[in-house]
């Protein structure tokens, strides 16, 4: 049977021995590093959204109409393309196998 150490609030619980001990500095640094990676990934994702929105806003109305967007739909199309209905169109249906 596989047991897993649980790290909560600076304490580590080992189910195989039933012991609780303080987290090591390396595990604390690993947790901080993981959180920093998440923040960086979110920052990069938000920058990509803003860049896409800016490029779409730079298009004229005729070009937007060619790709099926109105100016008021740009933000929703960039941030949530699958779940938003654009111009009354039905959202795409996932293929089932």
Backbone torsions as a table, in degrees:
resi	resn	phi	psi	omega
1	UNK	NA	133.7	-177.8
2	UNK	-89.6	129.9	175.4
3	UNK	-111.5	156.2	-175.4
4	UNK	-131.6	134.2	176.3
5	UNK	-74.9	140.5	-177.9
6	UNK	-115.4	125.8	-179.1
7	UNK	-109.8	114.1	-178.5
8	UNK	-134.5	121.3	172.6
9	UNK	55.6	37.8	177.5
10	UNK	88.8	-0.6	177.9
11	UNK	-119.0	144.3	179.8
12	UNK	-113.7	128.4	176.8
13	UNK	-109.3	127.0	179.1
14	UNK	-107.6	106.2	-176.3
15	UNK	-63.4	-27.3	-178.1
16	UNK	-68.4	-32.9	179.8
17	UNK	-107.4	-18.8	-177.1
18	UNK	78.7	10.0	-178.2
19	UNK	-90.8	147.8	174.1
20	UNK	-118.4	133.3	179.5
21	UNK	-140.6	167.4	177.4
22	UNK	-72.5	150.2	176.0
23	UNK	-66.9	147.9	175.5
24	UNK	-80.1	155.3	178.4
25	UNK	-57.0	-33.4	-179.1
26	UNK	-67.5	-35.0	178.7
27	UNK	-71.2	-33.8	176.4
28	UNK	-66.3	-43.6	178.0
29	UNK	-64.6	-36.3	178.1
30	UNK	-64.4	-40.5	178.6
31	UNK	-66.1	-40.6	177.8
32	UNK	-65.0	-41.4	178.6
33	UNK	-63.8	-38.8	178.7
34	UNK	-65.0	-41.9	179.2
35	UNK	-65.2	-40.1	179.1
36	UNK	-63.9	-39.8	178.0
37	UNK	-62.6	-39.2	177.7
38	UNK	-63.9	-42.9	178.6
39	UNK	-62.6	-42.4	-179.4
40	UNK	-65.5	-42.8	179.2
41	UNK	-63.0	-41.1	178.2
42	UNK	-65.5	-40.3	178.0
43	UNK	-61.5	-45.0	180.0
44	UNK	-64.1	-40.3	179.5
45	UNK	-63.6	-44.6	179.0
46	UNK	-64.1	-38.7	177.5
47	UNK	-63.2	-39.7	179.0
48	UNK	-64.9	-40.8	176.8
49	UNK	-61.4	-46.5	-179.3
50	UNK	-62.8	-38.9	179.5
51	UNK	-64.8	-43.8	179.8
52	UNK	-64.3	-43.0	177.2
53	UNK	-60.8	-45.1	-178.8
54	UNK	-60.9	-42.7	-179.8
55	UNK	-66.5	-38.4	178.4
56	UNK	-69.2	-38.8	177.9
57	UNK	-65.1	-23.8	179.0
58	UNK	-76.3	-17.5	178.6
59	UNK	-72.9	152.3	176.2
60	UNK	-82.1	170.4	-174.4
61	UNK	-62.0	-34.6	-179.9
62	UNK	-66.1	-42.0	178.0
63	UNK	-65.0	-40.7	177.3
64	UNK	-62.9	-40.1	179.0
65	UNK	-64.0	-36.5	178.6
66	UNK	-62.3	-34.2	179.1
67	UNK	-95.1	4.9	173.0
68	UNK	84.4	29.1	179.5
69	UNK	-124.0	150.2	166.4
70	UNK	-104.3	160.2	179.8
71	UNK	-57.7	-35.7	-178.4
72	UNK	-71.9	-13.4	-178.1
73	UNK	-99.2	-0.7	-174.3
74	UNK	-61.6	-49.1	-177.2
75	UNK	-61.4	-46.4	-179.3
76	UNK	-68.2	-33.6	179.0
77	UNK	-67.8	-35.5	-179.5
78	UNK	-77.5	-45.5	-172.9
79	UNK	-81.8	-27.2	-176.6
80	UNK	-145.6	65.7	-169.7
81	UNK	-68.7	-28.6	-174.0
82	UNK	-84.3	-38.2	-172.2
83	UNK	-90.0	-12.7	-179.2
84	UNK	-90.8	139.1	172.5
85	UNK	-88.2	126.2	-178.3
86	UNK	-108.0	127.7	180.0
87	UNK	54.6	35.2	177.6
88	UNK	77.0	3.7	179.9
89	UNK	-73.7	151.2	177.5
90	UNK	-76.9	143.6	177.1
91	UNK	-65.4	153.0	-179.6
92	UNK	-62.9	144.4	-179.9
93	UNK	-97.0	131.8	178.9
94	UNK	-68.1	138.0	179.4
95	UNK	-73.7	137.1	177.5
96	UNK	-111.4	139.2	-177.9
97	UNK	-113.7	NA	NA
